[in-house]
């Protein structure tokens, strides 16, 4: 598994990143925005696959962590410290957008900007407004709830399953 420095579990887990990457389709010649980027795990993975990445994050500590993670993985990620959607106004048009943080207003701007959008949500209450924002921008919307359980070693050498927090992924294409 790819390692990332993160704050107290505030990271898009690898199982969720795998599906997000499949829906974002990053690669050479493509530009991906990573909004509410946190420690940058999704943006860094997109850059590792050859995409140009612009990460937007409002927390200065997370911005520093993101820059360090990009450096550790030998990729360039352009860091924009600021609050979406205001921080997006002068950015070049993306091919895909990952929304890891921000509400329906951010999702709507992302969906108006890009033909592919992936939204990660922990809160059930945000599903309907984010789905509506994607649809308002002309996207066909699909979604899934992901719950992964990882092996956790017990003192006697056997393993049990330890659940990670369930995440809802919405994605839109137009």
C-alpha positions as CSV (number, residue, x, y, z in Angstrom):
1,X,0.0,0.0,0.0
2,X,1.2,3.5,-0.8
3,X,2.1,5.4,2.4
4,X,1.0,9.0,3.2
5,X,1.5,11.3,6.1
6,X,-1.9,12.3,7.4
7,X,-3.6,13.8,10.4
8,X,-5.3,11.4,12.8
9,X,-6.8,9.1,10.1
10,X,-7.9,12.0,7.9
11,X,-7.2,10.3,4.6
12,X,-9.1,8.8,1.7
13,X,-8.5,5.1,2.4
14,X,-6.8,3.1,-0.3
15,X,-9.9,1.0,-1.1
16,X,-11.8,4.2,-1.7
17,X,-9.0,5.8,-3.7
18,X,-8.9,2.7,-6.0
19,X,-12.5,3.3,-7.1
20,X,-12.1,7.1,-7.2
21,X,-9.1,6.7,-9.5
22,X,-11.1,4.3,-11.8
23,X,-13.8,6.9,-12.1
24,X,-11.5,10.0,-12.5
25,X,-9.4,8.3,-15.2
26,X,-6.2,10.3,-14.6
27,X,-3.4,10.0,-17.0
28,X,-0.8,11.9,-19.1
29,X,-2.3,15.0,-20.8
30,X,-5.2,15.2,-18.3
31,X,-5.7,17.8,-15.5
32,X,-7.3,16.8,-12.2
33,X,-8.5,19.1,-9.5
34,X,-8.4,17.7,-6.0
35,X,-10.7,19.8,-3.9
36,X,-10.7,19.7,-0.1
37,X,-7.5,17.8,-0.8
38,X,-6.5,17.2,2.8
39,X,-3.2,15.3,2.9
40,X,-3.4,14.9,-0.9
41,X,-3.7,11.1,-1.2
42,X,-6.0,11.2,-4.2
43,X,-4.2,14.0,-6.0
44,X,-0.8,12.4,-5.5
45,X,-2.1,9.1,-6.8
46,X,-3.5,10.9,-9.9
47,X,0.0,12.5,-10.4
48,X,1.6,9.1,-10.0
49,X,-0.5,8.0,-13.0
50,X,0.8,10.9,-15.1
51,X,-2.0,13.5,-14.7
52,X,-1.3,17.2,-13.9
53,X,-2.9,17.9,-10.5
54,X,-4.1,21.1,-8.8
55,X,-4.9,20.5,-5.2
56,X,-7.1,23.0,-3.3
57,X,-7.0,23.0,0.5
58,X,-7.9,25.6,3.2
59,X,-6.0,24.2,6.1
60,X,-2.3,25.3,6.1
61,X,-1.1,22.3,8.0
62,X,-2.8,19.9,5.5
63,X,-1.2,22.0,2.7
64,X,2.2,21.4,4.1
65,X,1.5,17.7,4.6
66,X,0.2,17.5,0.9
67,X,3.4,19.1,-0.4
68,X,5.5,16.7,1.7
69,X,3.5,13.7,0.4
70,X,3.9,14.8,-3.2
71,X,7.7,15.2,-2.7
72,X,7.9,11.8,-1.0
73,X,6.2,10.1,-4.0
74,X,8.3,12.1,-6.5
75,X,5.4,13.9,-8.2
76,X,4.4,17.5,-8.7
77,X,1.1,18.7,-7.4
78,X,0.3,22.4,-7.7
79,X,-0.9,23.5,-4.3
80,X,-3.6,26.3,-4.0
81,X,-4.2,27.3,-0.4
82,X,-7.8,28.5,-0.2
83,X,-11.5,27.8,0.2
84,X,-13.4,26.4,-2.7
85,X,-15.4,27.5,-4.7
86,X,-13.7,31.0,-4.5
87,X,-10.2,29.5,-4.9
88,X,-11.2,27.9,-8.2
89,X,-12.0,31.0,-10.3
90,X,-8.7,31.4,-12.0
91,X,-7.8,27.7,-12.4
92,X,-7.4,26.1,-15.8
93,X,-10.3,23.9,-16.9
94,X,-10.0,20.3,-15.5
95,X,-10.7,17.0,-17.2
96,X,-11.8,15.5,-13.9
97,X,-12.4,16.7,-10.3
98,X,-12.3,14.8,-7.0
99,X,-14.2,16.5,-4.2
100,X,-13.0,15.2,-0.9
101,X,-14.3,18.2,1.1
102,X,-16.8,20.9,0.6
103,X,-20.6,21.1,0.2
104,X,-23.0,21.0,-2.7
105,X,-21.9,24.5,-3.8
106,X,-18.4,23.1,-4.4
107,X,-19.8,20.0,-6.1
108,X,-21.9,22.2,-8.5
109,X,-18.9,24.3,-9.5
110,X,-16.8,21.1,-10.0
111,X,-19.6,19.5,-12.1
112,X,-19.9,22.7,-14.2
113,X,-16.2,22.7,-14.8
114,X,-15.4,19.0,-15.6
115,X,-17.0,16.1,-17.5
116,X,-16.0,13.7,-14.7
117,X,-16.5,14.3,-11.0
118,X,-16.1,12.0,-8.0
119,X,-17.4,13.1,-4.6
120,X,-16.5,11.3,-1.3
121,X,-18.9,11.7,1.5
122,X,-18.9,10.4,5.1
123,X,-22.3,12.0,6.0
124,X,-25.5,10.6,4.7
125,X,-27.2,13.9,4.8
126,X,-25.0,15.3,2.0
127,X,-25.8,12.6,-0.5
128,X,-29.1,14.1,-1.8
129,X,-27.8,17.7,-2.2
130,X,-24.6,16.6,-3.8
131,X,-26.4,14.3,-6.2
132,X,-28.8,17.1,-7.1
133,X,-25.8,19.4,-7.8
134,X,-24.2,16.9,-10.1
135,X,-27.5,16.4,-12.0
136,X,-28.1,20.2,-12.2
137,X,-24.8,20.4,-14.1
138,X,-26.0,17.8,-16.6
139,X,-24.2,14.7,-15.2
140,X,-25.4,11.2,-15.2
141,X,-25.0,10.2,-11.5
142,X,-24.1,6.9,-9.9
143,X,-22.9,6.0,-6.5
144,X,-21.8,3.3,-4.1
145,X,-21.3,2.9,-0.4
146,X,-17.9,1.3,0.4
147,X,-17.1,-0.5,3.6
148,X,-13.8,-2.3,3.8
149,X,-12.6,-4.5,6.7
150,X,-8.9,-5.0,7.0
151,X,-7.0,-7.8,8.6
152,X,-6.0,-7.0,12.2
153,X,-3.6,-9.4,13.9
154,X,-4.6,-10.9,17.3
155,X,-2.1,-11.6,20.1
156,X,-2.2,-15.4,19.2
157,X,-1.2,-14.8,15.6
158,X,-4.7,-15.2,14.1
159,X,-6.5,-12.4,12.4
160,X,-9.8,-10.7,12.8
161,X,-11.5,-8.1,10.5
162,X,-11.3,-4.4,11.6
163,X,-13.9,-2.2,9.8
164,X,-12.9,1.1,8.3
165,X,-15.5,3.9,8.2
166,X,-18.0,3.5,5.4
167,X,-17.8,6.1,2.7
168,X,-20.3,7.1,0.0
169,X,-18.8,7.8,-3.4
170,X,-20.9,9.6,-6.0
171,X,-19.6,10.1,-9.5
172,X,-21.0,12.0,-12.4
173,X,-20.2,12.0,-16.1
174,X,-21.4,14.2,-18.9
